[in-house]
Each structure stands twice: as structure tokens, then as C-alpha cells.
Amino acid sequence: MKFIIGTKKRMTQVHQPDGQVVPVTIISAEDCVVTALKSEDKDGYAAVQIGTGKKKHLAKAQKGQYGDLGAFQHVREFRPMAGEKLPEVTVGDTFNLSQFTVGDTVAVVGTSKGKGFQGVVKRHGFHGSPKTHGHKDQVRMPGSIGATGAHHVFKGTRMGGRMGGDRVTALNLTVVAVNQAEGEIAVKGAVPGAPQSLVLIRVAS
């Protein structure tokens, strides 16, 4: 069970020795500290809570929990997947990108970019109406939303609305490079979120 909290930086390309060009996303990750261990007996589930970054002010409850561990900007929990076991760690342990190796298959969790209120063409991929006579101002309209017999709009009907800003998990991404000195890891492909947004990385089971 390998995991860490990171920050999405940018996308770039990596040239492989065989000449292949691989698109990658650069993610930076600072040292993470184990802040708490959750157990089935006490909390009802098993998880490892880790913190990273520095925060200027903390609430009293957070100060009481973290003690002398530090003032963390971000704190997240990682639960074991099916067949996994919690790593043998204790509160206060520190770990970094050294646990990852080139070739690992990881899952990256992030918050997708918010698009605001969008219509059905952009949000759901509707093709719109024909651009012919009699369709003025109707090209990007949703059209009919159902028969009149029901006298109401069915739940789940695809319509315009808020788009983006959702928790998204990108699965089966390959680690292309690990630069422990710079605190950066290169993952093949795109990951959800805007630059400088928080992402969670874990090795897929």
C-alpha cells in the first residue's frame, strides 16, 4: 500500500530510450507525516491519516490532535483496498516519493476543473438541431424533453447545469520517472484538476 499527497504542476513530454515520446503530468510531493491511525475496533474502519504542507494558524482541536507533529496545510486519509493491509507505520513516521518506482501503476484522485453553468451540447455532447431554415436560435437547444403524458420531467433527464468541480479518479496511470531530489513524480497521461490543485496518488491494487 503506497500513497502520498501531491500538487499537480504541469504537463510535458518525456523521451524514452527507444525514441518514443510519452506525455506526462508532473506532480510535486513534499514529505508526509502520519498524523493518525484509524482502526476497525475504535473508528469502524481502517485507514492511515497523513498530513503535508505548512499552515500558519490551526484550530485548537487540530493543535490538540497533531501536537508537536506540525501544522499541516492538507490532511487526508487513505483506506486499504480489497486484499491490501495497512502499512506498518506509527504516528509521527515520515515518508516521501522514495516508495514509488518507475513502472508502478497508480490511481490519481483530484477535483476536475469547474466549467460553471453549461448547455447540453458541451455538458452531454448533444449534436444540436440542423442549421437550416426554421431553426433560428435553436441550434444548441436541447429539444424535446419527453412526452406530454407524464406531465412532469423525469429525474435524470440530461439538461443544462453546473459542469465540472467533481471528484475524479484517473485509473491505471504508469509512473514514468521519479525525481526524489526535486520532490517530483512524472505520471503518464493527464490527471484531473487545474495546475496547483491537490491530488492524491496511490498504487492501484
Backbone as a chain_set.jsonl record, in Angstrom:
{"seq": "MKFIIGTKKRMTQVHQPDGQVVPVTIISAEDCVVTALKSEDKDGYAAVQIGTGKKKHLAKAQKGQYGDLGAFQHVREFRPMAGEKLPEVTVGDTFNLSQFTVGDTVAVVGTSKGKGFQGVVKRHGFHGSPKTHGHKDQVRMPGSIGATGAHHVFKGTRMGGRMGGDRVTALNLTVVAVNQAEGEIAVKGAVPGAPQSLVLIRVAS", "coords": {"N": [[0.853, -1.196, 0.0], [0.981, 1.876, -1.154], [1.065, 5.397, -0.966], [0.48, 8.956, -1.297], [0.315, 12.53, -0.813], [-0.001, 15.057, -3.207], [0.797, 17.829, -5.46], [-0.517, 19.039, -8.409], [1.426, 20.049, -11.133], [2.328, 20.608, -13.97], [2.022, 19.727, -17.493], [4.068, 17.786, -19.672], [6.55, 16.411, -21.91], [8.229, 13.283, -22.163], [11.098, 11.764, -23.352], [11.679, 8.541, -24.293], [14.234, 5.921, -24.088], [13.98, 4.345, -26.41], [13.12, 6.111, -28.261], [10.467, 6.807, -28.198], [7.917, 9.168, -27.52], [6.481, 10.268, -24.604], [3.586, 11.542, -23.17], [3.358, 13.276, -20.133], [2.339, 14.027, -16.754], [3.502, 16.283, -14.389], [3.906, 15.957, -10.987], [4.278, 17.361, -7.857], [5.481, 16.475, -4.63], [5.691, 16.822, -1.215], [7.367, 15.849, 1.855], [5.455, 13.606, 3.811], [3.62, 13.21, 6.845], [2.596, 10.845, 9.22], [-0.357, 11.29, 10.838], [-2.449, 10.124, 12.209], [-3.888, 6.927, 13.057], [-6.437, 4.909, 11.981], [-8.708, 2.452, 13.184], [-10.549, -0.657, 12.957], [-11.837, -1.445, 15.313], [-12.016, 0.848, 16.963], [-12.761, 3.051, 15.326], [-14.373, 2.042, 13.358], [-13.504, 1.627, 10.798], [-10.559, 0.987, 8.827], [-7.694, 2.956, 8.323], [-5.103, 5.188, 7.19], [-4.048, 8.267, 8.259], [-2.63, 11.117, 6.908], [-0.527, 14.039, 6.801], [0.51, 17.067, 5.165], [2.486, 19.88, 3.999], [2.509, 23.319, 5.207], [0.822, 25.273, 7.606], [-0.247, 28.427, 8.799], [-1.969, 29.132, 10.931], [-3.772, 27.189, 13.258], [-6.714, 25.475, 14.369], [-7.82, 24.96, 17.773], [-8.587, 22.331, 18.225], [-7.248, 20.966, 16.2], [-4.61, 21.528, 16.903], [-4.496, 20.135, 19.296], [-4.761, 17.529, 18.356], [-2.608, 17.125, 16.516], [-0.385, 17.896, 17.975], [3.025, 18.03, 18.571], [3.688, 17.364, 16.02], [3.369, 19.048, 13.817], [2.084, 21.849, 11.859], [-0.23, 21.298, 9.596], [-1.049, 21.868, 6.2], [-2.635, 20.353, 4.485], [-4.605, 17.509, 5.093], [-5.272, 14.146, 4.753], [-7.009, 10.984, 4.376], [-6.227, 7.558, 3.786], [-7.582, 4.587, 2.77], [-7.27, 1.023, 2.971], [-7.464, -1.039, 0.058], [-9.373, -3.808, -1.332], [-7.95, -6.78, -0.318], [-5.63, -5.551, 0.481], [-3.357, -4.519, 3.077], [-2.904, -2.467, 5.96], [-0.041, -0.352, 6.062], [2.893, -0.949, 8.047], [3.196, 1.347, 10.108], [3.706, 4.095, 12.374], [2.314, 6.766, 14.359], [3.686, 9.853, 13.512], [5.659, 8.969, 11.826], [7.544, 9.56, 8.84], [7.356, 9.826, 5.307], [8.196, 9.725, 1.768], [8.55, 10.333, -1.78], [10.17, 8.183, -2.318], [9.092, 5.685, -2.07], [7.84, 5.035, -4.407], [8.336, 3.57, -7.633], [9.686, 3.483, -10.969], [7.434, 2.42, -13.409], [5.395, 1.598, -11.771], [1.88, 1.156, -11.346], [-0.543, 3.514, -10.893], [-3.27, 5.215, -9.223], [-4.816, 8.318, -9.526], [-6.33, 10.842, -7.734], [-8.352, 13.68, -8.009], [-9.795, 17.029, -8.148], [-11.889, 17.96, -10.675], [-11.69, 20.532, -13.235], [-13.715, 23.388, -12.785], [-16.467, 24.277, -14.771], [-18.63, 25.916, -14.667], [-22.029, 26.98, -15.388], [-23.293, 25.117, -17.997], [-24.49, 24.336, -21.314], [-26.421, 21.725, -22.999], [-25.014, 20.791, -25.192], [-22.238, 21.094, -24.724], [-22.08, 19.947, -22.18], [-23.256, 17.363, -22.28], [-22.764, 16.426, -24.811], [-24.641, 16.704, -26.9], [-25.73, 16.884, -30.298], [-27.156, 18.99, -31.315], [-29.525, 21.048, -33.196], [-30.484, 20.89, -36.721], [-28.81, 23.146, -38.931], [-30.68, 24.805, -40.51], [-33.414, 26.368, -42.37], [-35.968, 27.652, -40.282], [-34.927, 27.026, -37.865], [-33.965, 29.035, -36.218], [-32.057, 30.329, -33.579], [-32.146, 27.89, -32.314], [-30.139, 26.066, -32.477], [-28.336, 25.052, -30.54], [-30.079, 24.153, -28.645], [-31.779, 21.96, -26.283], [-34.02, 20.602, -27.245], [-36.915, 18.408, -27.417], [-38.007, 17.196, -24.237], [-39.344, 14.958, -23.497], [-42.414, 12.972, -23.507], [-45.808, 14.262, -23.36], [-47.567, 12.959, -21.782], [-46.766, 12.149, -19.258], [-46.639, 14.456, -17.782], [-44.668, 15.622, -16.273], [-41.164, 16.285, -15.674], [-38.84, 13.747, -16.041], [-36.698, 12.343, -13.562], [-33.17, 12.579, -13.832], [-33.047, 13.34, -16.453], [-31.155, 14.536, -19.119], [-29.931, 17.706, -19.05], [-29.144, 21.242, -19.233], [-26.708, 22.58, -16.915], [-24.691, 22.817, -13.892], [-21.277, 22.203, -14.453], [-18.388, 20.224, -14.082], [-15.865, 20.51, -11.437], [-15.923, 18.221, -9.898], [-15.145, 15.275, -7.952], [-12.728, 13.271, -9.241], [-11.32, 10.223, -10.395], [-8.443, 9.092, -11.877], [-7.519, 6.205, -13.406], [-5.128, 3.477, -13.581], [-2.614, 4.648, -14.369], [0.736, 5.078, -15.403], [3.837, 5.239, -13.723], [6.378, 7.204, -14.863], [8.753, 8.539, -14.279], [10.727, 9.288, -11.389], [11.759, 11.826, -9.416], [13.412, 12.211, -6.79], [15.068, 14.057, -5.569], [14.151, 16.556, -6.418], [11.623, 16.317, -5.563], [9.517, 15.421, -7.213], [7.241, 13.641, -9.307], [6.622, 11.901, -12.299], [3.845, 11.141, -14.16], [2.3, 9.077, -16.517], [0.177, 10.405, -18.996], [-2.866, 12.389, -18.52], [-4.047, 14.04, -15.562], [-6.789, 14.662, -13.318], [-7.919, 18.036, -12.59], [-6.841, 21.465, -12.007], [-3.748, 23.285, -12.628], [-1.602, 23.483, -9.758], [-3.44, 22.359, -8.069], [-4.714, 20.107, -5.546], [-3.822, 16.692, -5.376], [-4.282, 13.161, -4.959], [-2.27, 10.36, -4.704], [-1.986, 6.931, -5.243], [-0.851, 3.564, -5.251], [-2.321, 1.346, -7.461], [-4.248, -1.487, -6.591]], "CA": [[0.0, 0.0, 0.0], [1.78, 3.088, -1.294], [0.206, 6.555, -1.196], [1.085, 10.239, -0.947], [-0.412, 13.732, -1.214], [0.821, 15.848, -4.116], [0.25, 19.019, -6.112], [-0.352, 18.984, -9.857], [2.237, 21.161, -11.61], [2.22, 20.913, -15.406], [2.196, 18.596, -18.401], [5.23, 17.911, -20.546], [6.854, 15.191, -22.641], [9.44, 12.568, -21.781], [11.606, 10.94, -24.442], [12.165, 7.253, -23.847], [15.445, 5.489, -24.796], [13.67, 3.79, -27.726], [12.671, 7.192, -29.128], [9.053, 7.087, -28.008], [7.602, 10.378, -26.756], [5.398, 9.95, -23.677], [3.031, 12.705, -22.466], [3.327, 13.03, -18.694], [1.957, 15.101, -15.832], [4.454, 16.427, -13.293], [3.261, 16.16, -9.689], [5.243, 17.557, -6.769], [5.017, 15.922, -3.355], [6.586, 17.028, -0.095], [7.33, 14.788, 2.866], [4.184, 13.456, 4.51], [3.75, 12.72, 8.212], [1.434, 10.1, 9.702], [-0.972, 12.048, 11.926], [-3.362, 9.281, 12.981], [-4.181, 5.599, 12.538], [-7.815, 4.523, 12.271], [-8.839, 1.01, 13.323], [-11.915, -1.175, 12.895], [-12.419, -1.525, 16.651], [-12.287, 2.162, 17.542], [-13.375, 4.003, 14.395], [-15.282, 1.377, 12.431], [-12.833, 1.397, 9.521], [-9.106, 1.064, 8.912], [-7.149, 3.969, 7.426], [-3.927, 5.94, 7.626], [-4.226, 9.704, 8.046], [-1.335, 11.773, 6.72], [-0.575, 15.483, 6.606], [1.636, 17.653, 4.449], [2.405, 21.327, 3.891], [2.567, 24.105, 6.437], [-0.262, 26.225, 7.798], [0.155, 29.408, 9.802], [-2.843, 29.091, 12.108], [-4.556, 25.981, 13.428], [-7.73, 25.488, 15.407], [-7.376, 24.287, 18.987], [-8.786, 20.899, 18.077], [-6.162, 20.447, 15.377], [-3.387, 21.59, 17.708], [-4.538, 19.041, 20.25], [-4.58, 16.253, 17.68], [-1.294, 16.991, 15.897], [0.651, 18.068, 18.985], [4.299, 18.543, 18.077], [3.968, 16.839, 14.677], [3.452, 20.172, 12.893], [0.842, 22.495, 11.423], [-0.335, 20.797, 8.228], [-1.982, 22.547, 5.307], [-3.558, 19.359, 3.945], [-4.666, 16.238, 5.816], [-6.152, 13.215, 4.05], [-6.972, 9.595, 4.825], [-6.141, 6.525, 2.765], [-8.084, 3.308, 3.253], [-6.78, -0.104, 2.171], [-8.392, -1.656, -0.875], [-9.588, -5.236, -1.117], [-6.724, -7.555, -0.376], [-4.5, -4.784, 0.995], [-3.201, -4.356, 4.514], [-2.316, -1.189, 6.342], [1.414, -0.432, 6.243], [3.352, -0.959, 9.441], [3.682, 2.686, 10.434], [3.231, 4.658, 13.63], [2.098, 8.208, 14.306], [4.944, 10.583, 13.507], [6.539, 8.496, 10.753], [7.618, 10.405, 7.655], [7.709, 9.126, 4.082], [8.223, 10.599, 0.599], [8.379, 9.671, -3.069], [11.08, 7.053, -2.478], [8.336, 4.435, -2.08], [7.382, 4.77, -5.769], [9.358, 3.197, -8.598], [9.273, 3.588, -12.368], [6.662, 1.26, -13.826], [4.235, 1.39, -10.902], [0.566, 1.568, -11.835], [-1.131, 4.304, -9.816], [-4.536, 5.917, -9.406], [-4.681, 9.704, -9.084], [-7.626, 11.437, -7.415], [-8.312, 15.138, -7.98], [-11.046, 17.738, -8.41], [-11.859, 18.428, -12.056], [-11.862, 21.967, -13.43], [-15.093, 23.853, -12.808], [-16.849, 24.935, -16.027], [-19.792, 26.76, -14.48], [-23.279, 26.502, -15.998], [-23.097, 24.82, -19.412], [-25.628, 23.761, -22.019], [-26.394, 20.284, -23.238], [-24.035, 20.448, -26.226], [-20.943, 20.943, -24.078], [-22.154, 19.118, -20.98], [-23.629, 15.982, -22.567], [-22.387, 16.034, -26.156], [-25.733, 16.754, -27.87], [-25.272, 17.43, -31.58], [-27.91, 20.19, -31.641], [-30.505, 20.983, -34.279], [-29.927, 21.208, -38.044], [-28.639, 24.574, -39.204], [-31.48, 25.06, -41.713], [-34.5, 27.32, -42.157], [-36.904, 27.255, -39.245], [-34.216, 26.67, -36.64], [-33.29, 30.195, -35.659], [-31.831, 30.32, -32.13], [-32.434, 26.563, -31.78], [-29.055, 25.157, -32.86], [-27.761, 24.406, -29.364], [-31.144, 23.877, -27.684], [-31.907, 20.527, -26.011], [-35.138, 19.977, -27.944], [-37.951, 17.81, -26.581], [-37.516, 16.529, -23.026], [-40.198, 13.829, -23.157], [-43.819, 13.024, -23.913], [-46.662, 15.104, -22.501], [-48.454, 12.137, -20.975], [-46.331, 12.04, -17.856], [-46.914, 15.76, -17.163], [-43.562, 16.099, -15.452], [-39.849, 15.946, -16.211], [-38.305, 12.587, -15.335], [-35.401, 12.518, -12.913], [-32.062, 12.079, -14.623], [-33.062, 13.872, -17.824], [-29.941, 15.312, -19.389], [-30.25, 19.106, -19.335], [-28.067, 22.146, -18.877], [-26.486, 22.699, -15.484], [-23.319, 23.005, -13.459], [-20.385, 21.211, -15.026], [-17.042, 20.234, -13.51], [-15.753, 20.649, -9.997], [-16.264, 16.94, -9.28], [-14.04, 14.4, -7.562], [-12.491, 12.347, -10.355], [-10.196, 9.32, -10.218], [-7.809, 8.597, -13.096], [-7.019, 4.876, -13.077], [-4.15, 2.768, -14.414], [-1.578, 5.528, -14.901], [2.057, 4.497, -15.186], [4.895, 6.142, -13.266], [7.427, 7.256, -15.878], [10.005, 8.984, -13.664], [10.656, 9.752, -10.002], [12.885, 12.69, -9.086], [13.295, 12.401, -5.345], [15.791, 15.265, -5.173], [13.273, 17.702, -6.663], [10.312, 16.042, -4.997], [8.555, 15.377, -8.311], [6.965, 12.355, -9.929], [6.018, 12.045, -13.621], [2.847, 10.099, -14.397], [1.889, 9.061, -17.914], [-1.176, 10.845, -19.264], [-3.413, 13.558, -17.831], [-4.714, 13.812, -14.28], [-7.824, 15.685, -13.129], [-7.626, 19.22, -11.8], [-6.089, 22.585, -12.565], [-2.403, 23.401, -12.041], [-1.523, 23.85, -8.343], [-4.508, 21.739, -7.301], [-4.308, 18.973, -4.719], [-4.13, 15.365, -5.908], [-3.922, 12.033, -4.114], [-1.675, 9.302, -5.506], [-1.836, 5.652, -4.575], [-0.618, 2.434, -6.152], [-3.54, 0.559, -7.65], [-4.09, -2.882, -6.178]], "C": [[0.882, 1.238, 0.0], [0.854, 4.262, -1.613], [0.945, 7.815, -0.768], [0.172, 11.358, -1.412], [0.509, 14.58, -2.079], [0.086, 17.064, -4.658], [0.532, 18.923, -7.605], [0.386, 20.233, -10.335], [1.961, 21.498, -13.074], [2.28, 19.613, -16.191], [3.389, 18.856, -19.303], [5.413, 16.586, -21.283], [8.163, 14.592, -22.141], [9.842, 11.666, -22.94], [12.204, 9.658, -23.87], [13.429, 6.848, -24.619], [15.182, 4.929, -26.195], [13.145, 4.832, -28.693], [11.206, 7.542, -28.982], [8.863, 8.326, -27.139], [6.351, 10.106, -25.912], [4.887, 11.234, -23.045], [2.879, 12.398, -20.986], [2.824, 14.27, -17.958], [2.95, 15.102, -14.676], [3.687, 16.76, -12.017], [4.351, 16.295, -8.632], [4.64, 17.043, -5.462], [6.077, 16.154, -2.293], [6.51, 15.833, 0.866], [5.982, 14.793, 3.588], [4.417, 12.809, 5.871], [2.464, 11.989, 8.596], [0.883, 10.813, 10.929], [-1.915, 11.209, 12.768], [-3.514, 7.937, 12.276], [-5.596, 5.223, 12.959], [-7.919, 2.993, 12.268], [-10.312, 0.612, 13.287], [-12.576, -1.138, 14.269], [-12.852, -0.162, 17.177], [-13.094, 3.065, 16.621], [-14.353, 3.366, 13.414], [-14.698, 1.145, 11.059], [-11.336, 1.569, 9.728], [-8.599, 2.079, 7.897], [-5.9, 4.572, 8.045], [-4.163, 7.403, 7.279], [-2.85, 10.361, 7.965], [-1.549, 13.266, 6.483], [0.667, 15.971, 5.898], [1.416, 19.154, 4.319], [2.443, 22.006, 5.244], [1.448, 25.134, 6.451], [0.09, 27.152, 8.951], [-0.666, 29.281, 11.078], [-3.644, 27.794, 12.107], [-5.61, 26.185, 14.509], [-7.213, 24.699, 16.62], [-7.525, 22.775, 18.882], [-7.665, 20.278, 17.252], [-4.842, 20.469, 16.138], [-3.343, 20.439, 18.712], [-4.296, 17.692, 19.601], [-3.143, 16.078, 17.185], [-0.165, 17.124, 16.911], [1.904, 18.692, 18.392], [4.633, 18.04, 16.676], [4.124, 17.948, 13.653], [2.085, 20.746, 12.604], [0.675, 22.209, 9.94], [-1.389, 21.569, 7.443], [-3.052, 21.578, 4.792], [-3.45, 18.067, 4.747], [-5.689, 15.353, 5.103], [-5.985, 11.808, 4.618], [-6.927, 8.656, 3.622], [-6.574, 5.203, 3.382], [-7.522, 2.174, 2.382], [-7.867, -0.64, 1.257], [-8.529, -3.145, -0.557], [-8.276, -5.991, -1.294], [-5.494, -6.84, 0.143], [-4.512, -4.773, 2.524], [-2.586, -2.992, 4.796], [-0.802, -1.342, 6.494], [1.778, -0.374, 7.726], [4.015, 0.375, 9.76], [3.102, 3.089, 11.776], [3.063, 6.161, 13.457], [3.434, 8.932, 14.443], [5.906, 10.127, 12.438], [6.437, 9.411, 9.544], [7.997, 9.561, 6.441], [7.575, 10.086, 2.906], [8.071, 9.767, -0.668], [9.283, 8.455, -3.254], [10.348, 5.719, -2.527], [7.862, 4.055, -3.48], [8.572, 4.443, -6.665], [8.794, 3.32, -10.005], [8.583, 2.294, -12.784], [5.476, 0.965, -12.942], [2.964, 1.875, -11.581], [-0.167, 2.254, -10.686], [-2.504, 4.824, -10.231], [-4.388, 7.303, -8.797], [-6.071, 10.306, -8.913], [-7.46, 12.955, -7.35], [-9.699, 15.711, -8.206], [-10.967, 18.357, -9.792], [-12.106, 19.936, -12.129], [-13.347, 22.325, -13.472], [-15.389, 24.635, -14.076], [-18.026, 25.896, -15.859], [-21.031, 26.141, -15.107], [-23.063, 26.337, -17.492], [-24.346, 24.184, -19.996], [-25.42, 22.292, -22.325], [-25.36, 19.89, -24.286], [-22.667, 20.212, -25.6], [-20.996, 19.948, -22.928], [-22.393, 17.64, -21.282], [-23.295, 15.542, -23.991], [-23.537, 15.983, -27.139], [-25.222, 17.369, -29.175], [-26.049, 18.67, -31.997], [-28.864, 19.969, -32.799], [-29.845, 21.28, -35.616], [-29.851, 22.713, -38.26], [-29.333, 24.921, -40.514], [-32.569, 26.065, -41.381], [-35.477, 26.776, -41.119], [-36.242, 26.867, -37.94], [-33.452, 27.855, -36.068], [-33.23, 30.089, -34.133], [-32.126, 28.95, -31.5], [-31.267, 25.585, -31.958], [-28.518, 24.39, -31.658], [-28.803, 24.142, -28.272], [-31.267, 22.368, -27.448], [-33.021, 19.848, -26.779], [-36.151, 19.411, -26.965], [-37.337, 17.094, -25.386], [-38.464, 15.421, -22.582], [-41.627, 14.028, -23.618], [-44.64, 13.842, -22.918], [-47.528, 14.269, -21.571], [-48.056, 12.053, -19.519], [-46.562, 13.326, -17.076], [-45.838, 16.187, -16.173], [-42.257, 15.652, -16.106], [-39.276, 14.801, -15.382], [-36.951, 12.92, -14.715], [-34.307, 11.895, -13.777], [-32.051, 12.556, -16.054], [-31.848, 14.769, -18.036], [-30.326, 16.721, -19.843], [-29.031, 19.956, -18.997], [-27.908, 22.236, -17.373], [-25.016, 22.881, -15.161], [-22.451, 21.859, -13.951], [-19.009, 21.348, -14.389], [-17.068, 20.393, -12.005], [-16.096, 19.38, -9.248], [-15.0, 16.176, -8.898], [-13.895, 13.32, -8.622], [-11.251, 11.505, -10.042], [-9.709, 8.844, -11.574], [-7.101, 7.297, -12.76], [-5.93, 4.42, -14.043], [-3.171, 3.711, -15.113], [-0.213, 4.972, -14.5], [3.044, 5.563, -14.726], [6.054, 6.064, -14.259], [8.77, 7.642, -15.272], [9.731, 9.443, -12.243], [11.919, 10.54, -9.706], [12.786, 13.033, -7.603], [13.998, 13.672, -4.883], [14.921, 16.509, -5.334], [11.889, 17.504, -6.052], [9.221, 15.995, -6.039], [8.438, 13.956, -8.848], [6.242, 12.615, -11.24], [5.119, 10.851, -13.878], [2.372, 10.2, -15.835], [0.438, 9.49, -18.057], [-1.576, 12.063, -18.44], [-4.069, 13.145, -16.529], [-5.726, 14.923, -14.063], [-7.333, 16.865, -12.309], [-6.844, 20.267, -12.555], [-4.682, 22.583, -11.992], [-2.471, 23.971, -10.626], [-2.661, 23.265, -7.51], [-4.0, 20.491, -6.591], [-4.731, 17.662, -5.389], [-3.646, 14.306, -4.917], [-3.442, 10.898, -5.007], [-1.579, 8.046, -4.656], [-1.622, 4.568, -5.622], [-1.886, 1.598, -6.233], [-3.277, -0.887, -7.279], [-4.448, -3.81, -7.336]], "O": [[1.459, 1.603, 1.024], [-0.045, 4.132, -2.444], [1.899, 7.764, 0.008], [-0.653, 11.16, -2.304], [1.669, 14.798, -1.728], [-1.085, 17.293, -4.356], [1.678, 18.748, -8.019], [0.01, 21.35, -9.98], [1.418, 22.561, -13.376], [2.548, 18.545, -15.64], [3.684, 19.999, -19.653], [4.52, 15.74, -21.273], [9.082, 15.311, -21.748], [9.027, 10.896, -23.449], [13.127, 9.702, -23.057], [13.674, 7.38, -25.702], [16.043, 5.019, -27.071], [12.763, 4.502, -29.815], [10.747, 8.504, -29.599], [9.564, 8.509, -26.143], [5.297, 9.756, -26.444], [5.672, 11.961, -22.436], [2.324, 11.36, -20.624], [2.877, 15.391, -18.466], [3.209, 14.067, -14.062], [2.918, 17.72, -11.972], [5.236, 15.446, -8.528], [3.438, 17.168, -5.227], [7.224, 15.735, -2.448], [5.689, 14.932, 0.696], [5.445, 15.848, 3.927], [5.301, 11.967, 6.027], [1.366, 12.473, 8.32], [1.57, 10.93, 11.945], [-2.162, 11.541, 13.928], [-3.3, 7.82, 11.069], [-5.917, 5.219, 14.147], [-7.291, 2.325, 11.446], [-11.2, 1.424, 13.548], [-13.763, -0.828, 14.371], [-13.925, -0.029, 17.766], [-14.003, 3.763, 17.07], [-15.081, 4.072, 12.717], [-15.344, 0.515, 10.222], [-10.899, 2.214, 10.681], [-9.022, 2.068, 6.741], [-5.671, 4.48, 9.251], [-4.447, 7.734, 6.128], [-2.013, 10.179, 8.848], [-2.609, 13.694, 6.027], [1.739, 15.376, 6.009], [0.302, 19.645, 4.503], [2.415, 21.354, 6.288], [1.164, 25.78, 5.443], [0.655, 26.721, 9.957], [-0.118, 29.317, 12.179], [-4.133, 27.36, 11.065], [-5.421, 26.967, 15.44], [-6.297, 23.884, 16.506], [-6.689, 22.026, 19.388], [-7.187, 19.189, 17.569], [-4.045, 19.537, 16.031], [-2.29, 19.846, 18.947], [-3.699, 16.805, 20.211], [-2.529, 15.032, 17.398], [0.899, 16.532, 16.732], [1.846, 19.759, 17.782], [5.741, 18.263, 16.19], [4.916, 17.822, 12.72], [1.062, 20.215, 13.036], [1.361, 22.808, 9.112], [-2.467, 21.879, 7.95], [-4.224, 21.937, 4.676], [-2.353, 17.593, 5.042], [-6.829, 15.761, 4.878], [-4.977, 11.482, 5.246], [-7.516, 8.934, 2.578], [-6.013, 4.755, 4.381], [-7.323, 2.36, 1.182], [-9.04, -0.691, 1.627], [-7.891, -3.666, 0.358], [-7.588, -5.844, -2.305], [-4.425, -7.442, 0.24], [-5.543, -4.988, 3.161], [-1.848, -2.441, 3.979], [-0.333, -2.36, 7.004], [1.045, 0.187, 8.54], [5.236, 0.511, 9.69], [2.132, 2.501, 12.253], [3.604, 6.753, 12.523], [4.21, 8.665, 15.36], [6.883, 10.822, 12.157], [5.376, 9.968, 9.26], [8.856, 8.684, 6.534], [6.928, 11.128, 3.017], [7.541, 8.656, -0.643], [9.167, 7.76, -4.263], [10.914, 4.722, -2.975], [7.52, 2.898, -3.727], [9.67, 4.968, -6.479], [7.581, 3.267, -10.209], [9.095, 1.203, -12.536], [4.621, 0.161, -13.312], [2.97, 2.875, -12.299], [-0.387, 1.652, -9.635], [-2.849, 4.868, -11.412], [-3.892, 7.446, -7.679], [-6.886, 10.281, -9.835], [-6.534, 13.455, -6.71], [-10.66, 14.974, -8.427], [-10.091, 19.179, -10.062], [-12.658, 20.534, -11.205], [-14.138, 21.64, -14.12], [-14.649, 25.555, -14.424], [-18.383, 26.611, -16.796], [-21.086, 24.932, -15.333], [-22.695, 27.289, -18.18], [-25.15, 23.579, -19.286], [-24.404, 21.694, -21.971], [-24.874, 18.759, -24.269], [-22.005, 19.225, -25.92], [-20.051, 19.186, -22.725], [-21.816, 16.766, -20.633], [-23.526, 14.384, -24.339], [-23.433, 15.277, -28.142], [-24.381, 18.268, -29.156], [-25.649, 19.348, -32.944], [-28.998, 18.859, -33.314], [-28.76, 21.86, -35.652], [-30.725, 23.459, -37.819], [-28.688, 25.281, -41.498], [-32.648, 26.558, -40.256], [-35.771, 25.581, -41.093], [-36.914, 26.426, -37.007], [-32.383, 27.672, -35.487], [-34.233, 29.795, -33.483], [-32.332, 28.859, -30.29], [-31.392, 24.406, -31.626], [-28.272, 23.188, -31.758], [-28.45, 23.931, -27.112], [-30.9, 21.578, -28.318], [-32.984, 18.63, -26.957], [-36.246, 19.866, -25.825], [-36.285, 16.465, -25.5], [-38.411, 14.984, -21.433], [-42.005, 15.112, -24.063], [-44.218, 14.08, -21.786], [-48.16, 14.811, -20.665], [-48.908, 11.902, -18.643], [-46.67, 13.299, -15.85], [-46.089, 17.037, -15.318], [-42.24, 14.772, -16.966], [-39.233, 14.883, -14.155], [-36.164, 13.681, -15.279], [-34.491, 10.833, -14.371], [-31.139, 12.217, -16.807], [-31.559, 15.649, -17.225], [-30.961, 16.902, -20.882], [-28.013, 19.443, -18.531], [-28.861, 21.996, -16.631], [-24.194, 23.076, -16.056], [-22.838, 20.693, -13.877], [-18.523, 22.46, -14.182], [-18.126, 20.411, -11.377], [-16.516, 19.436, -8.092], [-13.927, 16.406, -9.455], [-14.823, 12.55, -8.87], [-10.267, 12.005, -9.499], [-10.473, 8.257, -12.339], [-6.19, 7.276, -11.932], [-5.827, 4.91, -15.167], [-2.931, 3.582, -16.314], [-0.038, 4.461, -13.394], [3.079, 6.663, -15.278], [6.636, 5.0, -14.469], [9.81, 7.138, -15.695], [8.642, 9.926, -11.932], [13.021, 9.994, -9.739], [12.155, 14.018, -7.219], [13.573, 14.298, -3.913], [14.949, 17.407, -4.492], [11.079, 18.43, -6.031], [8.112, 16.472, -5.796], [9.396, 13.182, -8.843], [5.345, 13.457, -11.296], [5.556, 9.701, -13.824], [2.074, 11.293, -16.318], [-0.433, 9.007, -17.333], [-0.755, 12.68, -17.761], [-4.583, 12.033, -16.406], [-5.542, 16.027, -14.576], [-6.459, 16.73, -11.453], [-6.259, 19.996, -13.604], [-4.439, 21.943, -10.969], [-3.298, 24.835, -10.335], [-2.827, 23.645, -6.351], [-2.994, 19.899, -6.981], [-5.844, 17.54, -5.898], [-2.719, 14.538, -4.142], [-4.127, 10.517, -5.956], [-1.148, 8.089, -3.503], [-2.145, 4.645, -6.734], [-2.451, 1.196, -5.216], [-2.23, -1.447, -7.603], [-4.38, -5.031, -7.192]]}, "num_chains": 1, "name": "protein.A"}
